[in-house]
Amino acid sequence: MQEKLLVVSPHITRYDLNSGDLRLFSILKMLSSLYEVIYLTNLKFEESDEKYISSLKSIGINILSCAENSLLDILRKDKFSAALFEFYFIAEHFLPRLKLLQPKCPTIIDTVDVHYYRAFSKYKTTGNLDDLRDAEEKKRCELAIYKKADIVITVTDDDAEILHNDCPTLVTRIIPNVHTLDLSNNIPDRNTLIFVGGFLHDPNIDAVLYFSNQVLPIIREVIPNIKFTIVGSNPPEEVKRLNNSNINVTGYVPSTTPYLHNNYISVAPLRYGAGMKGKIGEAMAHGRPVVTTSIGAQGMGLKDRVNIMIADSPEEFANSVIELMQNEQLYKTIQLNAVKHLENNYTEEQVAKGLHVIISEVKHLRVKRMSLSEKISFFRKYAKDFIDRHLQRS
């Protein structure tokens, strides 16, 4: 009989909407061969979630929603060998409850990215004091809950180093993005660029506006007929307004593959962010060289002019795009080296090796227990929340 693993996430994993959900789906697929996985979502299912539910069921995942199932009932029914929480804010709610009810169960928090680092990165770009306060609050909350976990998963070595610098006692392990090579013999028009990214993620909105307003005009001075395709779900009005005869804003597409195969270069002009950028690995996996920023290249061990082009000012970024379009030898070198880099580090086979090591380690962990003061603090907060909800109904 398989051991049971509890996975708690904000919502069903919508793998075609953002790279974080695609990574989680890949991880769940690997875990399903090792555990009986109970996947609990914090939000109720939407009608559009049916295909995602079917995909999870097809790999043997048991799916529950907090809208219909209480954590108390789940923990009474099943004993878990480990629990994995996606994002610190999910762990804030669920981890203390699990430690109270199943104190011997090892707890793992998957950061997805270090939110406070991304927030501080945004503040450095905007200089807005509200962004600074947001970053400081995120740092306080994140580190507080990470300290309670038995293992904290990061997506990159860089993220792990950031956490260790701020909290040396954390036990961190790395599970990067997973990429499948999908190359094509198609040779697209070399005057075509593509950006891929979901627009519920602020850095993507900033990146597209920055590129369209500050970088693209410089490129046009040299290549007047340049075409730019913006692919991603939930584009806000300011992104939709970019749509014209030379810029195509697609919105959601069921697959990015044909768009990547039909454009010559992928751009990722990110000015702030954290973690591993799925859009970069995805473009590389489709055989498309990438021009990005130092922020975009974080965490993947990429080298400028070897397997990627890195440029941080509008002028440098534009010149890198132009050079790639005009220098076929450089284009092919980066294209081939990028594919090799993915094959050596980010295929399912490579990532699965690291995941198996972590799972083996979890079985021998000395699990952190809640202290008496933590239990008292939890019950005080729980009682206050209960009273507040009761008063609101009165």
C-alpha positions as CSV (number, residue, x, y, z in Angstrom):
1,M,0.0,0.0,0.0
2,Q,1.4,3.4,-1.0
3,E,2.2,6.1,1.5
4,K,0.0,9.2,1.3
5,L,1.2,12.7,0.5
6,L,-0.9,15.8,1.1
7,V,-0.4,18.6,-1.4
8,V,-2.2,21.9,-0.7
9,S,-2.4,24.7,-3.3
10,P,-4.4,27.9,-3.8
11,H,-6.2,26.4,-6.8
12,I,-6.2,23.6,-9.3
13,T,-3.0,23.5,-11.3
14,R,-3.7,25.4,-14.5
15,Y,-0.6,24.3,-16.4
16,D,-1.3,26.2,-19.6
17,L,-1.7,29.6,-17.9
18,N,1.6,30.1,-16.1
19,S,5.0,28.4,-15.6
20,G,4.5,27.9,-11.9
21,D,1.4,25.8,-12.4
22,L,3.2,23.8,-15.2
23,R,6.1,23.1,-12.8
24,L,3.7,21.9,-10.1
25,F,1.9,19.7,-12.6
26,S,5.3,18.1,-13.6
27,I,6.2,17.6,-9.9
28,L,2.8,16.0,-9.2
29,K,3.3,13.6,-12.1
30,M,6.6,12.5,-10.6
31,L,5.2,12.3,-7.1
32,S,2.3,10.2,-8.2
33,S,4.6,7.2,-8.9
34,L,6.0,7.4,-5.3
35,Y,2.9,8.3,-3.3
36,E,-0.9,8.2,-3.2
37,V,-1.3,12.0,-3.7
38,I,-4.2,13.9,-2.1
39,Y,-4.4,17.3,-3.8
40,L,-6.3,19.9,-1.8
41,T,-7.2,23.3,-3.3
42,N,-8.0,26.3,-1.2
43,L,-10.5,27.7,-3.7
44,K,-13.6,26.1,-5.2
45,F,-13.4,24.7,-8.7
46,E,-14.5,26.8,-11.7
47,E,-16.3,25.4,-14.8
48,S,-13.1,26.0,-16.8
49,D,-11.1,23.8,-14.4
50,E,-12.6,20.5,-15.7
51,K,-9.8,19.8,-18.2
52,Y,-7.2,20.4,-15.4
53,I,-9.1,18.1,-13.1
54,S,-9.2,15.4,-15.8
55,S,-5.5,15.8,-16.4
56,L,-4.7,15.3,-12.7
57,K,-7.0,12.3,-12.4
58,S,-5.3,10.7,-15.4
59,I,-2.0,10.6,-13.5
60,G,-3.7,9.2,-10.4
61,I,-4.1,12.3,-8.3
62,N,-7.0,12.4,-5.8
63,I,-8.5,16.0,-5.9
64,L,-10.4,17.7,-3.1
65,S,-11.5,21.3,-2.6
66,C,-11.7,23.2,0.8
67,A,-15.1,24.4,-0.4
68,E,-16.4,20.8,0.1
69,N,-13.9,19.2,2.4
70,S,-12.5,20.5,5.8
71,L,-8.8,19.9,6.6
72,L,-9.9,18.4,9.9
73,D,-12.0,15.7,8.2
74,I,-9.2,15.0,5.8
75,L,-6.6,14.6,8.6
76,R,-9.0,12.4,10.6
77,K,-9.5,10.1,7.6
78,D,-5.9,9.7,6.4
79,K,-2.5,9.7,7.9
80,F,0.1,11.4,5.7
81,S,3.8,10.6,5.3
82,A,4.5,14.2,4.3
83,A,2.6,17.4,3.4
84,L,3.7,19.9,0.6
85,F,2.3,23.4,0.7
86,E,2.5,25.6,-2.5
87,F,3.3,29.2,-1.5
88,Y,4.0,30.7,1.9
89,F,0.6,32.2,2.3
90,I,-1.1,28.8,1.9
91,A,1.3,27.4,4.5
92,E,0.5,30.2,6.9
93,H,-3.1,28.9,7.2
94,F,-2.6,25.1,6.8
95,L,0.8,24.2,8.3
96,P,-0.1,25.0,12.0
97,R,-3.3,23.0,11.7
98,L,-1.5,20.0,10.3
99,K,1.2,20.2,13.0
100,L,-1.4,20.2,15.7
101,L,-3.4,17.3,14.2
102,Q,-0.6,15.2,12.8
103,P,2.6,16.4,14.6
104,K,4.8,13.6,13.2
105,C,4.1,14.6,9.6
106,P,7.0,16.3,7.8
107,T,6.0,19.6,6.3
108,I,7.5,21.1,3.1
109,I,6.9,24.6,1.7
110,D,7.4,25.1,-2.0
111,T,8.3,28.8,-2.3
112,V,7.8,28.9,-6.1
113,D,9.8,32.1,-5.9
114,V,10.9,34.2,-2.9
115,H,8.1,36.7,-2.9
116,Y,9.8,39.3,-0.8
117,Y,12.9,39.3,-3.0
118,R,10.7,39.9,-6.0
119,A,8.9,42.7,-4.1
120,F,12.2,44.4,-3.1
121,S,13.3,44.1,-6.7
122,K,10.1,45.9,-7.8
123,Y,10.8,48.7,-5.2
124,K,14.3,49.2,-6.7
125,T,12.6,49.7,-10.1
126,T,9.7,52.0,-9.0
127,G,11.1,53.8,-5.9
128,N,7.5,53.7,-4.5
129,L,7.4,53.6,-0.7
130,D,4.2,51.5,-0.8
131,D,6.2,48.8,-2.7
132,L,8.9,49.0,0.0
133,R,6.4,48.5,2.8
134,D,4.9,45.6,0.8
135,A,8.3,44.0,0.5
136,E,9.1,44.4,4.2
137,E,5.7,42.8,5.2
138,K,6.2,39.9,2.7
139,K,9.7,39.3,4.1
140,R,8.3,39.2,7.7
141,C,5.5,36.8,6.8
142,E,7.5,34.5,4.6
143,L,10.5,34.0,6.9
144,A,8.2,33.4,9.9
145,I,6.4,30.5,8.2
146,Y,9.5,29.1,6.5
147,K,11.1,28.7,10.0
148,K,8.2,26.4,11.0
149,A,8.6,24.1,8.0
150,D,10.9,21.0,7.9
151,I,12.1,21.7,4.3
152,V,11.8,24.8,2.2
153,I,11.9,24.2,-1.6
154,T,13.3,26.9,-3.9
155,V,13.4,26.9,-7.7
156,T,17.0,28.1,-7.9
157,D,20.3,28.2,-6.1
158,D,20.0,32.0,-6.0
159,D,16.7,31.8,-4.1
160,A,18.2,29.3,-1.7
161,E,21.1,31.6,-1.0
162,I,18.8,34.6,-0.4
163,L,16.9,32.6,2.2
164,H,20.1,31.3,3.9
165,N,21.5,34.9,4.1
166,D,18.3,36.0,5.9
167,C,17.7,32.8,7.9
168,P,20.7,30.5,8.1
169,T,18.8,27.7,10.0
170,L,16.4,26.9,7.1
171,V,16.8,23.5,5.4
172,T,16.4,24.3,1.7
173,R,16.3,22.0,-1.3
174,I,15.9,22.9,-5.0
175,I,13.3,21.7,-7.5
176,P,13.7,23.7,-10.8
177,N,11.3,24.1,-13.7
178,V,10.9,21.1,-15.9
179,H,11.1,21.5,-19.7
180,T,10.4,19.2,-22.6
181,L,12.2,19.8,-25.9
182,D,9.9,20.6,-28.7
183,L,12.0,21.7,-31.7
184,S,10.9,22.5,-35.2
185,N,12.6,22.7,-38.6
186,N,10.4,25.8,-39.4
187,I,12.5,28.9,-40.1
188,P,10.3,31.9,-39.3
189,D,10.7,35.4,-40.6
190,R,13.7,36.8,-38.9
191,N,12.1,40.1,-38.2
192,T,9.7,38.6,-35.7
193,L,9.8,38.8,-31.9
194,I,7.6,37.1,-29.2
195,F,6.9,37.6,-25.5
196,V,5.2,34.9,-23.5
197,G,3.8,35.4,-20.0
198,G,0.5,35.5,-18.0
199,F,-0.6,38.9,-17.1
200,L,-1.8,38.2,-13.6
201,H,1.9,38.5,-12.8
202,D,2.9,42.1,-12.4
203,P,6.5,41.8,-13.7
204,N,5.1,40.7,-17.1
205,I,2.9,43.8,-17.5
206,D,5.9,46.0,-16.7
207,A,8.1,44.1,-19.1
208,V,5.8,44.4,-22.0
209,L,5.1,48.1,-21.5
210,Y,8.8,48.8,-21.0
211,F,9.8,46.9,-24.2
212,S,7.0,48.4,-26.3
213,N,7.6,52.0,-25.2
214,Q,11.4,52.1,-24.7
215,V,13.1,49.3,-26.6
216,L,10.9,48.6,-29.7
217,P,11.2,52.1,-31.1
218,I,15.0,51.8,-31.1
219,I,14.8,48.5,-33.0
220,R,12.4,50.1,-35.5
221,E,15.0,52.7,-36.4
222,V,17.1,49.8,-37.9
223,I,14.4,47.3,-38.7
224,P,11.2,49.3,-39.6
225,N,9.1,46.2,-40.4
226,I,9.7,44.4,-37.1
227,K,6.7,42.4,-35.8
228,F,6.1,41.7,-32.1
229,T,3.7,39.1,-30.8
230,I,2.5,39.2,-27.1
231,V,1.2,35.9,-25.9
232,G,-0.4,35.4,-22.5
233,S,-3.7,35.2,-20.6
234,N,-5.5,38.1,-18.9
235,P,-3.8,41.0,-20.6
236,P,-4.9,44.3,-18.9
237,E,-6.2,47.2,-20.9
238,E,-2.9,49.0,-21.1
239,V,-1.4,45.9,-22.8
240,K,-4.4,45.4,-25.0
241,R,-4.0,49.0,-26.2
242,L,-0.6,48.1,-27.6
243,N,-2.3,46.0,-30.3
244,N,-1.8,47.4,-33.8
245,S,-0.6,46.3,-37.3
246,N,2.9,45.6,-36.0
247,I,2.0,44.3,-32.4
248,N,-0.3,41.4,-31.9
249,V,-1.7,40.9,-28.4
250,T,-3.2,37.4,-28.5
251,G,-4.5,36.9,-25.0
252,Y,-4.9,33.3,-23.9
253,V,-3.8,30.6,-26.3
254,P,-4.3,26.8,-25.8
255,S,-0.6,26.2,-26.7
256,T,2.3,28.5,-27.1
257,T,4.2,26.1,-29.3
258,P,3.0,27.3,-32.7
259,Y,3.7,30.9,-31.7
260,L,7.2,30.1,-30.5
261,H,7.9,28.1,-33.7
262,N,6.7,31.0,-35.9
263,N,8.7,33.8,-34.3
264,Y,12.5,34.2,-34.6
265,I,13.5,35.5,-31.2
266,S,11.9,35.5,-27.7
267,V,12.3,38.6,-25.6
268,A,12.0,38.6,-21.8
269,P,12.6,42.2,-20.8
270,L,11.9,41.7,-17.1
271,R,12.9,44.6,-14.8
272,Y,12.1,42.9,-11.6
273,G,11.3,39.4,-10.4
274,A,12.6,36.4,-8.6
275,G,13.0,32.7,-9.1
276,M,13.4,30.9,-12.5
277,K,11.6,32.4,-15.4
278,G,9.6,29.7,-17.2
279,K,9.2,31.8,-20.3
280,I,13.0,31.7,-20.9
281,G,13.3,27.9,-20.5
282,E,10.2,27.4,-22.6
283,A,11.6,29.5,-25.5
284,M,14.9,27.6,-25.3
285,A,13.1,24.3,-25.3
286,H,11.4,25.4,-28.6
287,G,14.7,26.3,-30.2
288,R,14.3,30.1,-29.9
289,P,17.2,32.2,-28.7
290,V,16.3,34.6,-25.9
291,V,17.2,38.2,-25.2
292,T,16.6,39.0,-21.5
293,T,17.8,41.1,-18.6
294,S,20.0,40.2,-15.7
295,I,16.8,39.7,-13.7
296,G,15.4,37.4,-16.4
297,A,18.5,35.2,-16.5
298,Q,18.6,34.6,-12.7
299,G,18.9,31.1,-11.4
300,M,19.5,29.1,-14.6
301,G,23.3,29.3,-14.9
302,L,23.0,31.1,-18.3
303,K,25.9,32.9,-19.9
304,D,25.7,36.0,-22.0
305,R,26.4,35.4,-25.7
306,V,26.9,31.7,-25.0
307,N,23.3,30.4,-24.5
308,I,21.4,33.6,-24.1
309,M,21.7,37.4,-24.7
310,I,21.6,39.6,-21.6
311,A,21.1,43.4,-21.7
312,D,19.7,45.8,-19.1
313,S,19.4,49.2,-20.7
314,P,16.9,49.9,-23.6
315,E,19.8,50.6,-26.0
316,E,21.7,47.5,-25.1
317,F,18.5,45.4,-25.3
318,A,17.6,46.7,-28.7
319,N,21.2,46.2,-30.0
320,S,21.2,42.6,-28.8
321,V,18.0,41.9,-30.6
322,I,19.3,43.6,-33.8
323,E,22.6,41.6,-33.6
324,L,20.8,38.3,-33.2
325,M,18.6,39.1,-36.2
326,Q,21.6,40.0,-38.4
327,N,24.2,37.6,-37.2
328,E,23.2,34.1,-38.2
329,Q,26.2,32.4,-36.7
330,L,25.6,33.9,-33.3
331,Y,21.9,33.0,-33.6
332,K,22.8,29.3,-34.2
333,T,25.4,29.2,-31.5
334,I,23.0,30.4,-28.8
335,Q,20.2,28.2,-30.2
336,L,22.3,25.0,-29.9
337,N,23.9,25.9,-26.6
338,A,20.6,26.7,-25.0
339,V,19.1,23.3,-26.0
340,K,22.2,21.5,-24.6
341,H,21.8,23.5,-21.3
342,L,18.2,22.4,-20.9
343,E,19.0,18.8,-21.8
344,N,21.8,18.7,-19.1
345,N,19.8,20.4,-16.3
346,Y,16.0,20.8,-16.7
347,T,14.5,17.7,-18.4
348,E,12.0,15.6,-16.4
349,E,14.7,12.9,-16.1
350,Q,17.2,15.3,-14.5
351,V,14.7,17.0,-12.2
352,A,13.3,13.6,-11.1
353,K,16.7,12.5,-9.8
354,G,16.8,15.5,-7.4
355,L,13.2,15.0,-6.4
356,H,13.8,11.3,-5.4
357,V,16.7,12.4,-3.2
358,I,14.5,14.9,-1.4
359,I,11.7,12.3,-0.9
360,S,14.3,9.9,0.5
361,E,15.5,12.5,2.9
362,V,11.9,13.4,4.1
363,K,11.5,9.9,5.4
364,H,14.3,10.4,7.9
365,L,13.6,13.9,9.0
366,R,13.5,15.0,12.6
367,V,10.1,16.8,12.4
368,K,9.8,20.2,14.0
369,R,7.1,20.3,16.7
370,M,4.9,23.3,17.7
371,S,6.1,24.8,20.9
372,L,3.6,25.4,23.7
373,S,3.8,29.2,23.1
374,E,3.0,28.6,19.4
375,K,0.0,26.5,20.3
376,I,-1.3,29.1,22.7
377,S,-0.8,31.8,20.1
378,F,-2.6,29.8,17.5
379,F,-5.6,29.1,19.7
380,R,-5.8,32.7,20.7
381,K,-5.8,33.8,17.0
382,Y,-8.3,31.0,16.1
383,A,-10.7,32.1,18.9
384,K,-10.4,35.7,17.8
385,D,-11.1,34.8,14.2
386,F,-14.1,32.7,15.3
387,I,-15.6,35.5,17.4
388,D,-15.0,38.1,14.6
389,R,-16.8,35.9,12.1
390,H,-19.7,35.2,14.5
391,L,-20.1,39.0,15.2
392,Q,-20.1,39.7,11.4
393,R,-23.1,37.3,11.0
394,S,-25.0,38.8,13.9
